[in-house]
Amino acid sequence: MRCKSIFFLTSLLFTSSAVSQTWTNYLEQEMVENYEVLNSKVRECKQLRKEFDYSIEVKNEWFLSLTVAQKQNVVMFAFSHASNKCIQHERASYTDAMLNYVAETGDTSSYDQWLLLAKEDKDIVKVVEELGVEKVIKLVNEYFESPFDALKVIRALNLY
């Protein structure tokens, strides 16, 4: 009998503590947890930059025909693209949790921050569009799939 009473009281405590959390609190907690996972993945991807082969030789006629400034912009775009590709699953999970929280609460502060970080550099995007998005993506996927340090690649390709 005494065990049943303890079990009943314990289950009642857990039930009441679970009920006391609001839906908004739950969504906020989920968003924070996903943000922490995303940050952890960002750190992991930064570490992967050390493994990139910086003795890279880009033997693509189209790329070789570009000006130094255009090549630099392609490398900077490739850097962003490879970094985003590395974190895409964790970023999607965070984005989903963040949008659920924003939709429920109307608090757009995390969304506003996300927008600032999610946008590509306008000048680089302009150059990529002028060069042809398909050509740039094809080159990026061929030579720059994994995270890398853009300045090291620019130096390795003598683009300074």
Backbone as JSON Lines, residues from 0, in Angstrom:
{"i":0,"aa":"M","n":[0.82,-1.19,0.0],"ca":[0.0,0.0,0.0],"c":[0.87,1.25,0.0]}
{"i":1,"aa":"R","n":[1.9,1.22,0.81],"ca":[2.77,2.38,0.91],"c":[3.47,2.63,-0.42]}
{"i":2,"aa":"C","n":[3.87,1.58,-1.12],"ca":[4.52,1.72,-2.43],"c":[3.56,2.33,-3.44]}
{"i":3,"aa":"K","n":[2.28,1.93,-3.37],"ca":[1.29,2.5,-4.28],"c":[1.14,4.0,-4.04]}
{"i":4,"aa":"S","n":[1.17,4.41,-2.76],"ca":[1.04,5.83,-2.42],"c":[2.23,6.63,-2.93]}
{"i":5,"aa":"I","n":[3.42,6.07,-2.76],"ca":[4.63,6.76,-3.24],"c":[4.59,6.85,-4.76]}
{"i":6,"aa":"F","n":[4.2,5.77,-5.42],"ca":[4.11,5.77,-6.87],"c":[3.09,6.81,-7.34]}
{"i":7,"aa":"F","n":[1.95,6.86,-6.67],"ca":[0.91,7.81,-7.03],"c":[1.38,9.25,-6.86]}
{"i":8,"aa":"L","n":[2.05,9.55,-5.72],"ca":[2.54,10.89,-5.47],"c":[3.64,11.28,-6.46]}
{"i":9,"aa":"T","n":[4.52,10.34,-6.77],"ca":[5.59,10.6,-7.73],"c":[5.01,10.89,-9.1]}
{"i":10,"aa":"S","n":[4.06,10.08,-9.54],"ca":[3.47,10.3,-10.86],"c":[2.69,11.61,-10.89]}
{"i":11,"aa":"L","n":[2.06,11.96,-9.78],"ca":[1.34,13.22,-9.69],"c":[2.29,14.41,-9.81]}
{"i":12,"aa":"L","n":[3.46,14.32,-9.16],"ca":[4.44,15.39,-9.24],"c":[4.96,15.56,-10.66]}
{"i":13,"aa":"F","n":[5.28,14.44,-11.31],"ca":[5.78,14.53,-12.68],"c":[4.7,15.06,-13.62]}
{"i":14,"aa":"T","n":[3.48,14.65,-13.42],"ca":[2.39,15.11,-14.26],"c":[2.16,16.6,-14.08]}
{"i":15,"aa":"S","n":[2.16,17.06,-12.83],"ca":[1.91,18.48,-12.6],"c":[3.06,19.34,-13.1]}
{"i":16,"aa":"S","n":[4.31,18.85,-13.02],"ca":[5.42,19.66,-13.52],"c":[5.4,19.69,-15.04]}
{"i":17,"aa":"A","n":[4.97,18.6,-15.65],"ca":[4.88,18.58,-17.11],"c":[3.76,19.5,-17.59]}
{"i":18,"aa":"V","n":[2.66,19.55,-16.84],"ca":[1.53,20.38,-17.22],"c":[1.84,21.86,-16.99]}
{"i":19,"aa":"S","n":[2.7,22.16,-16.02],"ca":[2.97,23.55,-15.69],"c":[3.78,24.27,-16.77]}
{"i":20,"aa":"Q","n":[4.44,23.52,-17.65],"ca":[5.17,24.15,-18.73],"c":[4.17,24.58,-19.81]}
{"i":21,"aa":"T","n":[4.28,25.81,-20.24],"ca":[3.36,26.3,-21.26],"c":[3.84,25.87,-22.64]}
{"i":22,"aa":"W","n":[2.94,25.95,-23.6],"ca":[3.28,25.61,-24.97],"c":[4.36,26.57,-25.49]}
{"i":23,"aa":"T","n":[4.23,27.82,-25.13],"ca":[5.23,28.81,-25.54],"c":[6.6,28.47,-24.97]}
{"i":24,"aa":"N","n":[6.63,28.1,-23.7],"ca":[7.9,27.71,-23.07],"c":[8.5,26.49,-23.76]}
{"i":25,"aa":"Y","n":[7.65,25.53,-24.1],"ca":[8.11,24.34,-24.79],"c":[8.73,24.71,-26.14]}
{"i":26,"aa":"L","n":[8.05,25.55,-26.91],"ca":[8.55,25.96,-28.22],"c":[9.86,26.73,-28.1]}
{"i":27,"aa":"E","n":[9.93,27.59,-27.09],"ca":[11.16,28.35,-26.87],"c":[12.31,27.42,-26.5]}
{"i":28,"aa":"Q","n":[12.04,26.46,-25.64],"ca":[13.07,25.5,-25.24],"c":[13.53,24.67,-26.45]}
{"i":29,"aa":"E","n":[12.59,24.27,-27.27],"ca":[12.93,23.51,-28.48],"c":[13.79,24.35,-29.42]}
{"i":30,"aa":"M","n":[13.46,25.62,-29.55],"ca":[14.24,26.51,-30.4],"c":[15.66,26.67,-29.85]}
{"i":31,"aa":"V","n":[15.79,26.87,-28.56],"ca":[17.1,27.04,-27.93],"c":[17.94,25.77,-28.09]}
{"i":32,"aa":"E","n":[17.32,24.62,-27.88],"ca":[18.05,23.35,-28.02],"c":[18.54,23.15,-29.45]}
{"i":33,"aa":"N","n":[17.69,23.47,-30.42],"ca":[18.09,23.34,-31.82],"c":[19.17,24.34,-32.18]}
{"i":34,"aa":"Y","n":[19.13,25.52,-31.58],"ca":[20.16,26.52,-31.81],"c":[21.51,26.03,-31.28]}
{"i":35,"aa":"E","n":[21.5,25.4,-30.12],"ca":[22.73,24.86,-29.54],"c":[23.3,23.75,-30.41]}
{"i":36,"aa":"V","n":[22.44,22.9,-30.95],"ca":[22.88,21.83,-31.85],"c":[23.48,22.45,-33.12]}
{"i":37,"aa":"L","n":[22.83,23.48,-33.65],"ca":[23.34,24.17,-34.83],"c":[24.71,24.78,-34.56]}
{"i":38,"aa":"N","n":[24.88,25.45,-33.43],"ca":[26.17,26.04,-33.09],"c":[27.26,24.98,-32.95]}
{"i":39,"aa":"S","n":[26.91,23.85,-32.4],"ca":[27.85,22.75,-32.28],"c":[28.29,22.26,-33.66]}
{"i":40,"aa":"K","n":[27.34,22.17,-34.58],"ca":[27.66,21.73,-35.94],"c":[28.51,22.78,-36.65]}
{"i":41,"aa":"V","n":[28.25,24.06,-36.42],"ca":[29.07,25.12,-37.01],"c":[30.51,24.96,-36.56]}
{"i":42,"aa":"R","n":[30.72,24.7,-35.27],"ca":[32.08,24.49,-34.75],"c":[32.73,23.27,-35.42]}
{"i":43,"aa":"E","n":[31.95,22.22,-35.58],"ca":[32.46,21.01,-36.23],"c":[32.86,21.31,-37.68]}
{"i":44,"aa":"C","n":[32.05,22.06,-38.38],"ca":[32.34,22.4,-39.77],"c":[33.59,23.29,-39.87]}
{"i":45,"aa":"K","n":[33.78,24.18,-38.9],"ca":[34.99,25.0,-38.89],"c":[36.23,24.13,-38.73]}
{"i":46,"aa":"Q","n":[36.12,23.09,-37.94],"ca":[37.23,22.16,-37.78],"c":[37.53,21.41,-39.08]}
{"i":47,"aa":"L","n":[36.5,21.14,-39.86],"ca":[36.67,20.44,-41.13],"c":[37.49,21.26,-42.13]}
{"i":48,"aa":"R","n":[37.54,22.56,-41.94],"ca":[38.33,23.41,-42.83],"c":[39.79,23.01,-42.83]}
{"i":49,"aa":"K","n":[40.26,22.48,-41.71],"ca":[41.66,22.06,-41.59],"c":[41.98,20.88,-42.5]}
{"i":50,"aa":"E","n":[40.96,20.1,-42.84],"ca":[41.15,18.9,-43.65],"c":[41.09,19.17,-45.15]}
{"i":51,"aa":"F","n":[40.72,20.37,-45.54],"ca":[40.6,20.71,-46.96],"c":[41.98,20.67,-47.61]}
{"i":52,"aa":"D","n":[42.04,20.2,-48.85],"ca":[43.31,20.13,-49.58],"c":[43.59,21.5,-50.21]}
{"i":53,"aa":"Y","n":[44.46,22.26,-49.55],"ca":[44.76,23.61,-50.01],"c":[45.78,23.66,-51.15]}
{"i":54,"aa":"S","n":[46.21,22.49,-51.6],"ca":[47.08,22.45,-52.78],"c":[46.23,22.31,-54.04]}
{"i":55,"aa":"I","n":[44.98,22.7,-53.92],"ca":[43.99,22.57,-54.97],"c":[44.42,23.27,-56.27]}
{"i":56,"aa":"E","n":[44.17,22.59,-57.37],"ca":[44.38,23.19,-58.69],"c":[43.04,23.14,-59.41]}
{"i":57,"aa":"V","n":[42.5,24.29,-59.7],"ca":[41.23,24.35,-60.4],"c":[41.54,24.35,-61.89]}
{"i":58,"aa":"K","n":[41.2,23.25,-62.53],"ca":[41.5,23.09,-63.96],"c":[40.21,23.19,-64.77]}
{"i":59,"aa":"N","n":[39.5,24.25,-64.55],"ca":[38.24,24.47,-65.24],"c":[38.44,25.67,-66.16]}
{"i":60,"aa":"E","n":[38.28,25.44,-67.46],"ca":[38.54,26.51,-68.44],"c":[37.71,27.76,-68.17]}
{"i":61,"aa":"W","n":[36.45,27.55,-67.85],"ca":[35.58,28.69,-67.57],"c":[36.12,29.51,-66.41]}
{"i":62,"aa":"F","n":[36.46,28.85,-65.3],"ca":[36.98,29.54,-64.13],"c":[38.29,30.25,-64.46]}
{"i":63,"aa":"L","n":[39.16,29.59,-65.19],"ca":[40.46,30.17,-65.54],"c":[40.32,31.4,-66.44]}
{"i":64,"aa":"S","n":[39.2,31.51,-67.16],"ca":[38.98,32.65,-68.04],"c":[38.48,33.9,-67.3]}
{"i":65,"aa":"L","n":[38.12,33.75,-66.03],"ca":[37.58,34.87,-65.25],"c":[38.68,35.81,-64.81]}
{"i":66,"aa":"T","n":[38.29,37.05,-64.48],"ca":[39.24,38.0,-63.91],"c":[39.55,37.58,-62.48]}
{"i":67,"aa":"V","n":[40.6,38.12,-61.93],"ca":[40.98,37.82,-60.55],"c":[39.84,38.17,-59.6]}
{"i":68,"aa":"A","n":[39.22,39.32,-59.79],"ca":[38.12,39.75,-58.92],"c":[36.94,38.78,-59.02]}
{"i":69,"aa":"Q","n":[36.62,38.34,-60.23],"ca":[35.52,37.38,-60.39],"c":[35.86,36.06,-59.72]}
{"i":70,"aa":"K","n":[37.08,35.61,-59.87],"ca":[37.51,34.35,-59.22],"c":[37.4,34.48,-57.69]}
{"i":71,"aa":"Q","n":[37.81,35.62,-57.16],"ca":[37.7,35.84,-55.72],"c":[36.25,35.75,-55.26]}
{"i":72,"aa":"N","n":[35.35,36.35,-56.03],"ca":[33.92,36.3,-55.68],"c":[33.38,34.88,-55.77]}
{"i":73,"aa":"V","n":[33.82,34.13,-56.75],"ca":[33.39,32.72,-56.86],"c":[33.89,31.93,-55.65]}
{"i":74,"aa":"V","n":[35.13,32.16,-55.24],"ca":[35.68,31.47,-54.07],"c":[34.9,31.87,-52.82]}
{"i":75,"aa":"M","n":[34.58,33.14,-52.67],"ca":[33.81,33.58,-51.5],"c":[32.41,32.97,-51.5]}
{"i":76,"aa":"F","n":[31.79,32.9,-52.66],"ca":[30.49,32.24,-52.77],"c":[30.62,30.76,-52.43]}
{"i":77,"aa":"A","n":[31.66,30.12,-52.94],"ca":[31.9,28.7,-52.68],"c":[32.1,28.44,-51.18]}
{"i":78,"aa":"F","n":[32.8,29.35,-50.53],"ca":[33.0,29.25,-49.08],"c":[31.66,29.23,-48.35]}
{"i":79,"aa":"S","n":[30.81,30.19,-48.69],"ca":[29.49,30.28,-48.06],"c":[28.64,29.05,-48.39]}
{"i":80,"aa":"H","n":[28.67,28.65,-49.63],"ca":[27.88,27.49,-50.07],"c":[28.32,26.21,-49.34]}
{"i":81,"aa":"A","n":[29.62,25.99,-49.27],"ca":[30.14,24.78,-48.6],"c":[29.83,24.81,-47.11]}
{"i":82,"aa":"S","n":[29.96,25.97,-46.5],"ca":[29.66,26.1,-45.07],"c":[28.18,25.81,-44.81]}
{"i":83,"aa":"N","n":[27.3,26.39,-45.63],"ca":[25.86,26.16,-45.47],"c":[25.48,24.71,-45.73]}
{"i":84,"aa":"K","n":[26.13,24.1,-46.69],"ca":[25.86,22.69,-47.0],"c":[26.23,21.8,-45.81]}
{"i":85,"aa":"C","n":[27.31,22.15,-45.14],"ca":[27.78,21.37,-43.99],"c":[26.78,21.4,-42.83]}
{"i":86,"aa":"I","n":[26.08,22.5,-42.66],"ca":[25.16,22.65,-41.53],"c":[23.69,22.54,-41.93]}
{"i":87,"aa":"Q","n":[23.41,22.13,-43.15],"ca":[22.04,22.22,-43.68],"c":[20.99,21.49,-42.85]}
{"i":88,"aa":"H","n":[21.29,20.32,-42.33],"ca":[20.28,19.57,-41.56],"c":[19.99,20.25,-40.22]}
{"i":89,"aa":"E","n":[21.04,20.65,-39.53],"ca":[20.87,21.32,-38.25],"c":[20.23,22.7,-38.44]}
{"i":90,"aa":"R","n":[20.58,23.37,-39.51],"ca":[19.99,24.67,-39.8],"c":[18.49,24.53,-40.09]}
{"i":91,"aa":"A","n":[18.13,23.49,-40.81],"ca":[16.72,23.25,-41.11],"c":[15.93,22.96,-39.83]}
{"i":92,"aa":"S","n":[16.51,22.18,-38.93],"ca":[15.83,21.87,-37.66],"c":[15.65,23.13,-36.83]}
{"i":93,"aa":"Y","n":[16.71,23.94,-36.76],"ca":[16.6,25.19,-36.01],"c":[15.56,26.11,-36.64]}
{"i":94,"aa":"T","n":[15.61,26.23,-37.95],"ca":[14.68,27.12,-38.66],"c":[13.24,26.71,-38.4]}
{"i":95,"aa":"D","n":[12.98,25.42,-38.45],"ca":[11.63,24.92,-38.19],"c":[11.18,25.26,-36.77]}
{"i":96,"aa":"A","n":[12.06,24.99,-35.79],"ca":[11.72,25.28,-34.39],"c":[11.54,26.78,-34.18]}
{"i":97,"aa":"M","n":[12.4,27.58,-34.79],"ca":[12.31,29.03,-34.65],"c":[11.02,29.57,-35.26]}
{"i":98,"aa":"L","n":[10.67,29.08,-36.44],"ca":[9.43,29.54,-37.08],"c":[8.19,29.12,-36.29]}
{"i":99,"aa":"N","n":[8.22,27.94,-35.7],"ca":[7.11,27.51,-34.84],"c":[6.96,28.46,-33.65]}
{"i":100,"aa":"Y","n":[8.08,28.83,-33.05],"ca":[8.06,29.74,-31.91],"c":[7.55,31.12,-32.34]}
{"i":101,"aa":"V","n":[8.07,31.64,-33.44],"ca":[7.67,32.97,-33.93],"c":[6.18,32.97,-34.27]}
{"i":102,"aa":"A","n":[5.71,31.93,-34.94],"ca":[4.3,31.87,-35.34],"c":[3.39,31.85,-34.11]}
{"i":103,"aa":"E","n":[3.81,31.17,-33.07],"ca":[2.98,31.05,-31.88],"c":[3.0,32.32,-31.02]}
{"i":104,"aa":"T","n":[4.19,32.95,-30.93],"ca":[4.34,34.06,-29.99],"c":[4.28,35.44,-30.63]}
{"i":105,"aa":"G","n":[4.61,35.52,-31.9],"ca":[4.69,36.83,-32.55],"c":[6.0,37.54,-32.26]}
{"i":106,"aa":"D","n":[6.87,36.94,-31.45],"ca":[8.18,37.5,-31.13],"c":[9.11,37.21,-32.3]}
{"i":107,"aa":"T","n":[9.39,38.23,-33.1],"ca":[10.18,38.03,-34.32],"c":[11.67,38.3,-34.14]}
{"i":108,"aa":"S","n":[12.14,38.52,-32.92],"ca":[13.55,38.87,-32.72],"c":[14.49,37.78,-33.24]}
{"i":109,"aa":"S","n":[14.2,36.51,-32.98],"ca":[15.07,35.44,-33.48],"c":[14.97,35.32,-35.0]}
{"i":110,"aa":"Y","n":[13.79,35.56,-35.54],"ca":[13.61,35.54,-36.99],"c":[14.39,36.68,-37.65]}
{"i":111,"aa":"D","n":[14.35,37.85,-37.06],"ca":[15.08,38.99,-37.6],"c":[16.59,38.72,-37.62]}
{"i":112,"aa":"Q","n":[17.11,38.12,-36.56],"ca":[18.53,37.76,-36.51],"c":[18.85,36.71,-37.56]}
{"i":113,"aa":"W","n":[17.96,35.73,-37.7],"ca":[18.15,34.67,-38.68],"c":[18.22,35.25,-40.09]}
{"i":114,"aa":"L","n":[17.34,36.21,-40.39],"ca":[17.34,36.84,-41.71],"c":[18.68,37.52,-42.01]}
{"i":115,"aa":"L","n":[19.22,38.19,-41.02],"ca":[20.51,38.87,-41.22],"c":[21.62,37.88,-41.55]}
{"i":116,"aa":"L","n":[21.6,36.74,-40.88],"ca":[22.65,35.74,-41.07],"c":[22.44,34.88,-42.31]}
{"i":117,"aa":"A","n":[21.2,34.72,-42.73],"ca":[20.89,33.82,-43.83],"c":[21.15,34.42,-45.21]}
{"i":118,"aa":"K","n":[21.18,35.73,-45.3],"ca":[21.35,36.37,-46.6],"c":[22.79,36.29,-47.07]}
{"i":119,"aa":"E","n":[22.92,36.04,-48.36],"ca":[24.24,36.06,-49.0],"c":[24.66,37.51,-49.22]}
{"i":120,"aa":"D","n":[25.94,37.75,-49.33],"ca":[26.46,39.07,-49.62],"c":[25.93,39.52,-50.99]}
{"i":121,"aa":"K","n":[25.3,40.68,-51.03],"ca":[24.66,41.17,-52.26],"c":[25.65,41.35,-53.41]}
{"i":122,"aa":"D","n":[26.83,41.85,-53.11],"ca":[27.83,42.07,-54.16],"c":[28.29,40.75,-54.78]}
{"i":123,"aa":"I","n":[28.49,39.75,-53.93],"ca":[28.91,38.44,-54.41],"c":[27.8,37.8,-55.23]}
{"i":124,"aa":"V","n":[26.57,37.9,-54.75],"ca":[25.43,37.34,-55.48],"c":[25.3,38.0,-56.85]}
{"i":125,"aa":"K","n":[25.5,39.29,-56.91],"ca":[25.42,40.01,-58.19],"c":[26.44,39.45,-59.18]}
{"i":126,"aa":"V","n":[27.67,39.26,-58.74],"ca":[28.71,38.71,-59.61],"c":[28.36,37.28,-60.04]}
{"i":127,"aa":"V","n":[27.89,36.48,-59.1],"ca":[27.51,35.1,-59.42],"c":[26.39,35.08,-60.46]}
{"i":128,"aa":"E","n":[25.42,35.94,-60.31],"ca":[24.32,36.01,-61.28],"c":[24.84,36.46,-62.65]}
{"i":129,"aa":"E","n":[25.76,37.41,-62.67],"ca":[26.33,37.86,-63.93],"c":[27.13,36.76,-64.62]}
{"i":130,"aa":"L","n":[27.82,35.94,-63.82],"ca":[28.62,34.85,-64.38],"c":[27.78,33.65,-64.79]}
{"i":131,"aa":"G","n":[26.63,33.51,-64.16],"ca":[25.76,32.37,-64.42],"c":[25.73,31.45,-63.22]}
{"i":132,"aa":"V","n":[24.61,31.45,-62.53],"ca":[24.47,30.66,-61.29],"c":[24.8,29.2,-61.56]}
{"i":133,"aa":"E","n":[24.29,28.64,-62.66],"ca":[24.5,27.21,-62.95],"c":[25.98,26.89,-63.09]}
{"i":134,"aa":"K","n":[26.73,27.76,-63.79],"ca":[28.17,27.53,-63.98],"c":[28.9,27.6,-62.65]}
{"i":135,"aa":"V","n":[28.54,28.57,-61.84],"ca":[29.2,28.73,-60.53],"c":[28.91,27.52,-59.65]}
{"i":136,"aa":"I","n":[27.65,27.11,-59.58],"ca":[27.29,25.96,-58.73],"c":[27.99,24.7,-59.21]}
{"i":137,"aa":"K","n":[28.06,24.51,-60.52],"ca":[28.76,23.33,-61.07],"c":[30.22,23.32,-60.63]}
{"i":138,"aa":"L","n":[30.89,24.46,-60.73],"ca":[32.28,24.57,-60.31],"c":[32.42,24.33,-58.81]}
{"i":139,"aa":"V","n":[31.54,24.95,-58.04],"ca":[31.57,24.81,-56.58],"c":[31.4,23.34,-56.19]}
{"i":140,"aa":"N","n":[30.45,22.66,-56.8],"ca":[30.21,21.26,-56.46],"c":[31.37,20.36,-56.88]}
{"i":141,"aa":"E","n":[32.11,20.76,-57.9],"ca":[33.25,19.96,-58.36],"c":[34.48,20.15,-57.49]}
{"i":142,"aa":"Y","n":[34.75,21.38,-57.08],"ca":[36.02,21.67,-56.4],"c":[35.89,22.06,-54.92]}
{"i":143,"aa":"F","n":[34.73,22.52,-54.5],"ca":[34.62,23.1,-53.16],"c":[33.44,22.54,-52.37]}
{"i":144,"aa":"E","n":[33.32,21.24,-52.3],"ca":[32.17,20.66,-51.6],"c":[32.29,20.71,-50.08]}
{"i":145,"aa":"S","n":[33.48,20.57,-49.57],"ca":[33.64,20.56,-48.11],"c":[34.08,21.94,-47.61]}
{"i":146,"aa":"P","n":[33.85,22.22,-46.34],"ca":[34.22,23.52,-45.78],"c":[35.71,23.81,-45.95]}
{"i":147,"aa":"F","n":[36.03,25.08,-46.17],"ca":[37.42,25.49,-46.35],"c":[37.59,26.93,-45.89]}
{"i":148,"aa":"D","n":[38.83,27.33,-45.73],"ca":[39.17,28.7,-45.39],"c":[39.34,29.47,-46.69]}
{"i":149,"aa":"A","n":[38.47,30.42,-46.94],"ca":[38.46,31.15,-48.22],"c":[39.78,31.88,-48.47]}
{"i":150,"aa":"L","n":[40.35,32.49,-47.44],"ca":[41.6,33.23,-47.65],"c":[42.75,32.3,-48.02]}
{"i":151,"aa":"K","n":[42.77,31.11,-47.44],"ca":[43.81,30.14,-47.8],"c":[43.66,29.69,-49.24]}
{"i":152,"aa":"V","n":[42.43,29.51,-49.7],"ca":[42.2,29.12,-51.09],"c":[42.58,30.27,-52.02]}
{"i":153,"aa":"I","n":[42.24,31.48,-51.67],"ca":[42.59,32.64,-52.48],"c":[44.11,32.74,-52.61]}
{"i":154,"aa":"R","n":[44.83,32.5,-51.5],"ca":[46.29,32.5,-51.56],"c":[46.81,31.35,-52.41]}
{"i":155,"aa":"A","n":[46.23,30.16,-52.21],"ca":[46.69,28.96,-52.94],"c":[46.5,29.12,-54.45]}
{"i":156,"aa":"L","n":[45.45,29.84,-54.83],"ca":[45.17,30.04,-56.27],"c":[45.8,31.34,-56.79]}
{"i":157,"aa":"N","n":[46.6,32.0,-55.96],"ca":[47.27,33.26,-56.33],"c":[46.27,34.3,-56.82]}
{"i":158,"aa":"L","n":[45.21,34.51,-56.05],"ca":[44.17,35.44,-56.43],"c":[44.24,36.74,-55.6]}
{"i":159,"aa":"Y","n":[45.39,37.23,-55.34],"ca":[45.54,38.45,-54.55],"c":[46.35,39.47,-55.29]}
